[in-house]
């Protein structure tokens, strides 16, 4: 047998086998953990055209997910983001509560799937309430997840969606023309099986259409804990 043949076989097994152990975004565990729960705290910098100000705020992120299939090539994630920013310069406030459901198919390091999202949003500009709206939309989710060391992971995750049918309690039409998230992060084992530490940096751009078009940009640094369970 030619000497390069077993080398190629080993390389192929490592590519398919090792990456198969790190599929669902935020798991870093692959077939060893069928279910996981995330809780993260974040600091945000918000640049708002809607209220005409910039400031910092906080965000609470939490979710649960898992994966299925003989090679863990199907995953799901239900995730919640609560972004609240108080703009001290002009006494304004924006509160965005996102609920995201993602279903994805994984192939080697990469994944692609559908995104179903819901937003509840309020905005107060200089003491006047200008948005009190809620609505749902759809989009796509794509990214790459790579196992690092024994149980760790790094990832890049991209989401884009539109919410065309927002209902505003205030007498003004509103829609989300586009939402784009770019998330860079990773995880590190804290214990052999149960606990991981998660961390990352996310950029979110939201295009809000009311009487005009406004660009909302949030820059988020987050860290948290993940609990992984095997059944």
C-alpha positions in Angstrom: 0.0 0.0 0.0 1.3 3.4 -0.9 2.3 5.3 2.3 0.2 8.4 1.6 -3.1 6.4 1.5 -3.3 5.7 5.3 -2.3 9.3 6.0 -5.2 10.6 3.9 -7.6 8.2 5.6 -6.5 9.5 9.1 -6.8 13.1 8.0 -10.3 12.5 6.6 -11.4 10.7 9.8 -10.1 13.6 11.9 -11.9 16.2 9.8 -15.3 14.4 9.8 -15.0 12.8 13.3 -13.6 15.6 15.4 -15.7 18.3 13.9 -18.7 16.0 14.3 -18.1 16.4 18.1 -18.7 20.2 17.9 -21.8 21.2 16.1 -24.5 23.2 17.7 -23.7 26.8 18.3 -22.9 27.3 21.9 -22.5 23.6 22.7 -18.9 22.9 22.0 -19.7 19.3 23.0 -21.4 17.6 20.1 -22.7 14.1 20.6 -21.6 14.2 24.3 -24.3 16.8 25.2 -27.7 16.6 23.7 -29.1 19.6 25.5 -27.7 22.9 26.9 -28.7 26.0 28.7 -27.0 29.4 28.3 -27.1 32.5 30.6 -25.0 35.5 29.7 -24.6 39.1 30.9 -23.5 41.8 28.4 -22.4 45.4 28.2 -23.6 47.3 25.1 -22.7 50.5 23.3 -25.8 51.8 21.5 -25.7 54.3 18.6 -29.3 55.3 17.9 -30.6 57.4 15.0 -34.1 56.9 16.2 -33.6 58.9 19.4 -30.6 60.8 18.2 -28.1 59.8 20.9 -25.3 57.4 21.9 -24.8 55.7 25.3 -24.0 52.4 27.0 -26.3 49.9 28.6 -26.7 46.3 29.6 -28.2 43.1 28.1 -29.3 39.8 29.5 -29.0 36.8 27.1 -30.3 33.4 27.8 -31.4 30.4 25.8 -31.6 26.6 25.5 -30.8 24.3 22.6 -29.7 20.9 21.5 -29.0 18.7 18.5 -30.1 15.4 17.0 -29.2 13.0 14.3 -26.6 10.2 14.2 -23.9 12.6 13.4 -25.4 15.6 15.4 -26.0 17.3 12.1 -29.3 18.9 13.1 -29.5 21.6 15.8 -32.0 24.0 17.3 -31.7 27.0 19.6 -34.3 29.1 21.4 -32.6 32.3 22.5 -33.7 35.6 24.2 -31.9 39.0 24.2 -33.1 41.9 26.3 -31.2 45.1 25.3 -32.0 48.2 27.4 -30.2 51.5 26.8 -30.9 54.8 28.8 -29.6 57.8 26.8 -28.5 60.3 29.5 -27.7 63.1 27.0 -31.3 63.7 25.9 -33.3 61.6 28.5 -34.3 58.9 26.1 -34.6 55.1 26.3 -34.8 52.2 23.9 -35.8 48.7 25.1 -35.6 45.8 22.6 -36.6 42.2 23.6 -35.7 39.6 20.9 -36.8 36.0 20.8 -35.0 33.9 18.2 -35.7 30.3 17.1 -33.0 28.7 14.9 -33.1 25.3 13.2 -29.8 24.4 11.4 -28.1 21.7 9.3 -24.4 21.2 10.0 -21.8 20.0 7.5 -18.2 19.7 8.9 -17.4 23.1 10.4 -20.2 25.0 8.8 -24.0 25.3 9.3 -26.9 26.9 7.6 -30.5 27.2 8.8 -33.7 29.1 9.2 -34.3 31.9 11.7 -37.7 32.8 13.2 -37.6 36.0 15.3 -40.0 38.1 17.4 -39.4 41.6 18.7 -41.0 43.7 21.4 -39.7 47.2 21.3 -40.4 50.5 23.1 -38.7 53.8 22.5 -38.9 57.1 24.4 -37.4 60.2 22.9 -36.9 63.2 25.2 -39.9 62.1 27.4 -42.2 61.3 24.4 -43.1 57.7 23.6 -42.5 57.2 19.9 -42.5 53.3 19.7 -44.5 50.6 21.5 -44.5 47.8 18.9 -44.3 44.1 18.5 -44.0 41.8 15.5 -42.4 38.7 14.0 -40.3 37.9 11.0 -38.0 35.4 9.3 -34.5 35.1 8.1 -31.4 32.9 7.7 -28.6 31.9 10.1 -25.2 30.7 8.9 -21.8 30.2 10.5 -18.9 28.1 11.4 -18.1 26.3 14.7 -14.7 24.8 15.3 -13.6 22.6 18.3 -10.5 23.7 20.2 -8.6 21.5 22.6 -10.6 19.1 24.7 -14.2 20.5 24.8 -13.7 24.1 23.9 -14.9 25.9 20.8 -14.8 29.1 18.8 -17.4 30.3 16.3 -18.6 33.0 14.0 -22.4 33.3 13.6 -24.3 35.5 11.2 -28.1 36.2 11.2 -30.2 38.4 9.0 -34.0 38.9 9.1 -36.8 41.3 8.4 -39.9 42.0 10.4 -42.4 43.6 7.9 -45.6 43.5 10.0 -44.9 45.3 13.3 -48.0 46.5 15.2 -47.4 49.8 16.9 -49.7 50.9 19.8 -48.8 54.5 18.9 -50.5 56.0 15.8 -47.5 55.4 13.5 -46.5 52.6 11.2 -43.3 50.8 11.9 -41.3 47.9 10.4 -37.9 46.4 10.7 -36.4 46.6 7.2 -33.4 44.6 8.2 -31.6 43.1 11.2 -28.1 41.9 10.8 -26.1 40.2 13.6 -22.4 39.2 13.5 -21.3 37.2 16.6 -17.8 36.1 17.3 -17.3 33.9 20.4 -16.2 30.8 22.1 -16.4 28.5 25.1 -14.0 27.0 27.6 -14.5 24.0 29.9 -14.9 24.7 33.6 -15.7 21.1 34.5 -15.3 17.9 32.5 -18.9 17.5 31.6 -21.4 20.0 33.1 -20.2 23.6 33.0 -18.5 25.8 30.3 -17.7 29.5 30.4 -18.9 31.4 27.3 -17.7 34.7 25.9 -17.9 36.8 22.8 -18.5 40.1 20.9 -21.5 40.8 18.8 -22.4 43.6 16.4 -26.1 44.2 15.7 -27.5 46.6 13.1 -31.3 47.2 13.0 -32.9 49.3 10.3 -36.1 50.8 11.6 -38.7 52.3 9.2 -41.2 54.7 10.7 -41.8 58.2 9.2 -38.3 57.9 8.0 -35.5 55.3 8.0 -33.3 55.0 11.1 -30.2 52.9 11.8 -29.7 51.4 15.2 -26.3 49.9 16.0 -25.4 47.9 19.1 -21.9 46.6 20.0 -22.0 44.0 22.7 -19.4 42.2 24.8 -20.7 39.3 26.8 -19.7 36.5 29.1 -21.7 33.7 30.8 -22.1 30.1 31.9 -23.4 27.1 29.9 -24.8 23.9 31.5 -24.6 20.9 29.2 -26.6 17.6 29.7 -26.4 14.2 28.0 -29.4 11.9 27.8 
